[in-house]
Amino acid sequence: MKIFSSVLSQVKFLIIAFTCALLLLSSTIPAFAIESYQSESTEGTTQLLETQRQTDEMAKSPPATLKEVQKKSNEGLNEVQGAADIDKMKRPANSQGATSVEDEVKSFLEKVTGNK
């Protein structure tokens, strides 16, 4: 009976250690997985100021009619965004050379394990 309780305590320890390791890895790996564009801290300021100006104008004016909303929606992506930053948006036409998250993870794992 002593052997059984000794084995059981070792199994409990292994389960706890495995769970802790799993929690640690699951919270840190996503941060390493994507190496994307890092923007400057002041980059979005001018866009936000323009958005705020348009918001203030809309708040002061009466509600838009259906025709006005449809006209503004047809100018770009949607009524609110219009054509702003349409060239920066990711879509199939401009993302052909991009690497997927899966490829980046595979590359990272190959570097870590040394299997190239």
Number of C-alpha atoms within 10 A of each C-alpha: 5 7 8 8 10 10 11 12 12 11 12 11 12 12 12 12 12 12 12 12 11 11 11 11 11 11 9 10 11 11 9 10 18 14 10 6 6 6 8 7 7 7 9 10 10 10 12 11 11 11 14 12 12 12 12 11 11 12 10 8 8 8 10 10 9 9 9 11 14 13 12 17 16 12 12 14 14 14 15 14 14 14 15 13 10 12 9 8 10 11 10 9 7 11 11 9 8 10 11 12 13 11 12 15 16 13 15 14 14 12 11 10 9 8 8 8
